[in-house]
């Protein structure tokens, strides 16, 4: 049995750039939504002439979809705001002819009006609906998988205590539907699912909170050592820590 110290040290040492979660294999599991976002994105890329992936992370999901699309758009671009991810996405996506543009997540999109017939995003921090509408061509599609309300809040509240209702419902799909429609988008599909997550050791918890920094914004292993040590003992005694993610699939059309 490995010690608390060695597990925390391992979780603290793993690089956090990109959205490759393969390190978690055998240490944490998460159910996947039934709609299969990346495969579905590949189908839509095959029908597009100009596509944009917003907040692409390390480009892994877009790369997967482009590799499986029977044909690809004439123009494919992606935006990303975190410099380590910009570098990783550029390295990964450039061989596929995709332009990666460094752009802060809350800034206007650096593209002309009506440039794209497909805009996609997996887990954007906050959809910038007016900008999405602006860069879409009339009749163009926004296709995305969003993080839903209270996602992994069992873990958040373990460290931070009970959270206010406004925080829990900040990403509710009904709110996002209203905002999307106000920006000029017609909802063609909206589905939501709640999915089981299991953390099998404390290294997985540490790495997850370092990688998904908005869960516990001030997290470091040192600052939360008492909670981490207690959780380590709990996992060792009673089994994996259980949480639930929430996801919703958005598909809209520009009116």
N, C-alpha and C positions, 0 to 999 in steps of 0.2 A: 504494500500500500504506500503510495507516494505521500510525502508530507505536504502540509498546507503551504509552507514557504516555497517549495520547489514548483508547485502548481501555479501559485500566484506569479512567481518569477517568469514562468513560461508564458502565461497569458499576457504579461506585461511586455514581453519581448517581441511578440509577433507583429510584423508590419501591418498597418491598418489601411494602406492605400488601396483604392479600387473596391469593387463589390464582388470579389471572389471569396466565397464562404467555404471553400473546400477544406480549409484547416479544421473546421468544426466536425468533420466526419468522424464518427465514433465518440464524440464528446458532447454534441448537442444535435437535436433533430427539430425540424419544423415541417409541418404539413404544408403542401403546396396547394394553391387555389385550383379548383377543378377546371378552370378555363385555359390553363397553360399559356401564360402571357407571351413568352418568347416565341413559341411556335406560332401562335396567332399573329404576332407581329410579323413574322416571316411571310405569312400569307398576304398581309396588307402591303408590305414592301414590294411584293411581286406585282402589285396592281398600281403602284405609285410611280410618278415620273420625277418628283422632287420631294425628298423626305428630310425631316429634321427631328433629331432625338435631343430632348431638353434634359439637362442635368444627367448626363450619360454615365457619371461615375468614372470607372476605369474602362468603360466601353465594352464590358464583357457581354451584356445582354444584347446590345446592338450587333456586336460581332457574331454572336450565336445566331441571331435572326438573319443577318445577311448571308451567313454561310449556308443556311437552309432554304433561303428564298430561291425559287426556280429561276427568277430573273430579278435584277436589282434596279432601283431608280437611276436615271441619268445623273441626278445630283443627290448626294447624301451628305448631310452636315450634322454636327453634334455640338452642343455647348456643355461646358463644365466650369465650375467656379473655383474648385480647390486645386492649387498648383500641382501637388503630387499626382492627382487624378488626371489633370490635363496632360501631363507627360506620359502617363501610362496609357491613356486612351489614344493619344496620338500615335504611339508606338504600335498599338494593337490595330487601330482602324485605318491608318494611312495605307497599308498594303491593299485594303479593300476600296481605295479611292474615296474615302470619307474625310472631309475636312473637319477638324476639331478646333473650335473657337473658344478661347478663354473668355468667359462672361460671368459676372457675379449672378447668383441665383435670383436676386431681387431687382436686377437692372433690366431696362428694356432689351429685347432681343436684337442683336446686331444684324438684322436682315431687313430688306425692303418689304413693303406691303405686298401681300398676296404672292409670296415666293413659293410656298409649298402646298402640295395637295395632301400631304400627310405630315402631321406633327405627332410625335410619340414621346412618352416619358414613363419610366418605371420608378415609382416612389419619389416624385418631386417633393421638395420641402414644403412648398406652397405654390399651387398653380397660379400663374400670372395670367388670368383669363383674358383681359383686354389685349395683351401682347400675343397670346396664342391665336386669338381671333384675327388680329391685324395681319400676322404673317401667313395665315391660311388663305388659299384661294377660295372664292365662292364655291360652295359645295364640297370643300375639302374636309378632311376627317382629322379629329383629335382622338388618338387611341392610347390609353394609358392605364396603368395599374397604380392605384394610390394606396397609401397607408391610411387605415381607417381610425375611428375613435377608440381611445383607451387601449391602444395596441401595446402589448407586453407590459400593461400597467401593474400586473402582479409583481414584476421585478422592480418597476419604478417605485411603487409604493412600499416595497420592502426596504428600500434605501431612503426614501424621502418622506414616507408617511402618506396619509390620505391626501389626495389631490382634489382641488376644487372642480365642481361640475363643468365649469367653462373650459377648463383644461381637458377634461375627459372627452368633451364633445366637439373640440376644436376642428376635427377633421371629419365630421359627420357627413355622409354622402348627400343627405338632403340639403345641407348648407352649400355644399359644392355644386349641386344641381342648380340651386337658385342663382349662385354667382355665375355659373357657366351660361345659363339662359339670359341673364342680365347683360352679358358681354356679347350676345348675338349668336350663341351656339344652340343647336337643337339636339337634345339627348336622344340617341338611338338605341343605346344599351347601357344599363347600370345594374351591376350585380355586386353583392357583398357576401363575404364569408368570414367566419371566425375559426382560427386554425390553431392546433395544439403545438406548443413548443416544449421541449424537455432539455434541461441543462444537466449533464451527467457529471460534471466536475467543476470546481471553482475556477479553473483556468479558462473554461469556456465563458463563464460569467464575466471575468475580468476582460477578456479580449472583446466580448460583445459590447460591453459598456465603453471601452476605449474606441471601438469602431463606430458605434451608433451614438455619437456624442450628445445628441439632444435628449437621450433618455434620462441620464443623470448628469446634467451639464458640467458640474464641477468634479466629476469622478476622477479619483486617483486611488490606487490600491492602498496608499498610505493613509489618505484621509478617511477611508471607509473600512479600515482594518478590523474594527470590532464586528461590524455587520458581516464582512466577508468571512471572518473566522467562524462566526456562529453558523453562517450558511454552509460553509464547508463541512462542519460537524453534522449539520442536518442532512446534507446529501449523503455523507458517508454512512449515516445511521438509518435513514428512512428511504433513500432513493432519490431520483432526480427531482429538481425543482421544476414545477409545472407552471407555465404561463400560456397566454394565448395572444396571437397576433390577429389583427383585423385588416382585411384588404378589400378594396372594391375596384371593379373594372369599369372604366369609363369609355364610352364611344360616343362621339358627338359629330355633328355636321354643321359647318358654317352656313347660316342662312343666306 
